Amino acid sequence: MAKSIARVYTDAVKKNQKVLFGVWEPGFPVKLGDFGVMTGNIFTQLGNISEIAELKNFTIKYRSDDTKDTKFFTSERGVKYSLNPRASGVVNGIQANASIDVSFSAANAVFFNAAECVFEMIENKYELGQKLLEIHRQSNKKWRREFVVVTDCVVAKRSLILVSTSSDFSITLEADAKVPVIDLASGSLGLTIKSQNSSGYKLITEEGIIPLIGLSKIKPTFLFFGKDFKPLSANYTKAMTTAIIDHDTIQTERSEDELHFGQYIDDIDE
């Protein structure tokens, strides 16, 4: 069965970024403190922790890092790209601007570039985690084990994201006339579509968006379950194992004191 674009994209981001997840759809207005659930590597937002009454008097501390970097990757197979400088002269009255050609020879391949990225994060994650554990241990279970919290955000000044839905998807993007050669690390190029062949998903933005997020959640210390605390079977699928770990009625620890709140990296996959 063919994968959805959302799965293709978020799986590729997770494989390449490890501790960061791709926001789907890119450009969704996610923010620090948002919480929700994961379906595979896809985050679905349900609310923000600022709405939780038990956290009304809890002060969240924020930290930002203004050091800028570039997040770039392509799928291992099926993606080629070339950067073409602006032509030195005019041909038939036309000035050929700097451009980038991206071509795909396979469906379900990804080209990802986010320029001038800066990190934003919740600084007091441990204290937040202790409060959420406290809420979870209450009988009403207002905070469920499967909930994840956005504790890190990568803000990109410019993003170019392409996902092939066919094996012959190609696109040529042209830069502003003042740009001599495209630098993918630059935050402003004025890219526009010059030509496109076949179909594919594309996001081209020169405005700041959050394409990547880091998540935290309540987790058991070890992946064991049952009164004999046997290791989880290797025959279980990823979905089955996740369901067991996050289920309130299945014991995966000797007591809830063994639960902790930490960075979610999908331990089953690592």
N, C-alpha and C positions, 0 to 999 in steps of 0.2 A: 504494500500500500504506500502511495506517495506521501511524503512528509509535507506538512503545511509549511508555508514560508516562515511563519512564526517559529516553528520547531527548528527548521534548517538554520535560521539566523541565530536563535538563542543557544542552540547546541554548539554552533561554530564559535560564538563569543566565549562560552564557558570553556571550551577546549583550549582556546588560545590565551584567555585572560586568567584562568584558574580560579582566583578568589573573587572575581568580578563577574556579574551577570549582565546580559544585554537587556535593556528596557524595550519591551514590545508594547506598542509600536514605537520605534524611535521618535522622540519628540513628545511622548506622553509626559504630562507635567508632574512627574514624580518629585518628591522632596524628602528631606531627612525626617525621620519619624513616621513615615508612612508604614503601615503594616498590611499584611495580606497572606496569601498562601501560594505555594509553588505547585505548578503542574509540570513536571520535568524541570526544565530550566526557565520556564515562563512564570514571571511574577504577576499575580493578580492583586491589585490594590483593593483593600476593604475599608480602610479608614486611616486615621492618624492618631498616634498615641496621645496627642493633645486633647483628644475627645474623651479619654478614659478618666472617669471621675476619680478613681483611686490614685491617679498621677497628677491631680490638680495642683498639689503643693510641691511637686517634684520639679526641680530646676534642671533643664537640659542645658549642658554646656556644649558650645560648638567650636570647632577649630577649622581653619582653612589654611591651605598651603598654596601660596601664589607662584610656586615654581612651576613653570609650564613645560609640558612635554607632549609628544605625539604618540597616540595609540594607533598602530597600523598592523594589519595582517590580511592575508588572503588564504583561501582554502588551499590545502596541499596540492590538489590537482584541479585542473579545469579552468584556471584563471591566468590570463596574461595581460600585462599593461605596458604601455610605453608613453614616455613624456616627450612631447615634440616642442622645440623652441619656436618662438615667433620668427617668421621668415624675415630675412634681412631686407628684402625689397618688395615691391608691389608687382603682382602678376595679373595681367588683364584687368587692371584697375582695382584689384582686390588685395588687401593686406591679410596674409594668413597669420592669425593670432596663435599664441602658444596654446597647446591643447594636450589632452590626455586621452588615449585610446584604451579602453578596457574591453576585452573579449573573453567569452566563456565557451569552453568546449565540452562542458558537462552541466547538466541541471543540478540544482541544489548546491551551488558553489557561492562563496561569499567574498566580496571585496569590502574591507572596512578601513576607513581612515578618519580619525578625529584629531584635529589640530589645536594646538595651544590649550591643552587640557590642564585644569587645576583640580585639586582634591578638596572636598569638603567632608567633614565627618562629625559624628557625635563623639565628644571627647570623653565623657564619663559613662562609657558603655558598661563598665562593671557595676556601677551604682544603679544604672537603669535596669540591668539584668537582675539584680537582687530584688528590685521592686516588682518586676514582672514575675519572677519566681514566687514572690510573696502573694501576688494576686492569683497566680495559677494554683497555689496550694489551698486557696479558699474553696469552700464547698461548691460555690456557684460556678467555678471554672470559667470566669469571664475571659481569662487569657488562656487560649488553648495551645497545646504543645506544637501544633503544626504551624502556628503563626510565625512569620518571619518579619523582621523590622529592617527598614532601610537605615543603616547606620553610616554608610559611606556613599558619596556621590562624586562622579567625575563629570565636571562641566567642561564642555568643548565649545570653543569659539566657532569652529567650522567643522562640518561633518559631511563625508561622502560615503554613503553606504549603498552597495549594490548586491542584489541576490538574484541569481539566475533561476528562472522557472523553465528554461529550455536549454538545449545544448548548443544553440547558435545565437544566444543573446550577446549583443555588442553595443557599445555606446561610445560616442566621441563627445567630450566636453571641452569647450573653448573658454579660455580665460579672457579677462579684460584686456583691451588693446595695449595698455600700459605695462602689462606683465611680460617680461622677456622670456621667461621660462617658468614652468609650473614647479613650485616647491610644495610638496604635500604637507610640510610642517608649517606652512604659512597660514595665518588666520583669515586672510582676505584675498580672494582671487577673482571674484566676480564670475564664477563658472556658469555657463549656460550650455544647454544641449545643442550640439551642432547636427548630430545624426544619431539614429538608433535603429538597430535591427532586431526583430523578434521581441519577445516579451520578457520582462523582469521587474523586480521591485527596485525602486531607487529613491534615495533621500539625499537631496543636495541642499544644504542650508548654510548660510553665512551668519546666522543668528545663534546665540548661545542655546544649546540644549544639553540635557543630561542623557548621554547614550549608555552609560555604565553605572551600575550600583553595586555596593557591597551590602551583604545581609547578615543579620545575627538572629539566633533563635535559641530556644531551650533544647538541650540535647542530653541524652544519657551519656555517662562517662565511657561505658563500653557497650558494644553491640551484642548484648546477651539478653536472653529472655527465659521465662519460665522459672519454676521454683528450684530447679537444678542449675539454672543459669548456664545453659549450654549455648555455644556460639550460634549465631544465626546461620542457617543452612546456605551453602553456596548455590543450592538449587533454586533459591528464591529469586524472583525477578526484582529489579530495582524498585518497581512500584509496590510490590508486596512488602519488601523490607522497609520502605519508607512508611507504609501504612502501619506496620507493626510498631515501629519506633515512636510514631506520633499518636498512637491510640491510647487513650486514657485508661482503658480497661484491660490492656495487655501489659503485664509487668516486665519491664526491660531493665530494671534496677532493683536492688534490694530494698531501697527506700527512696523517697523523693529527695532526700538530702544528697543523693548521688547525682541529681540533675544539676546541670550548670548552663549558663547562658554564654554563648560564644559565637565566633564568626562561623557563618554557614558556608561551607565549601562543598557540600554534598559528599560526606565521608564515604558513602557507598561507592562513589565513582572514582575516588582518589586511590 
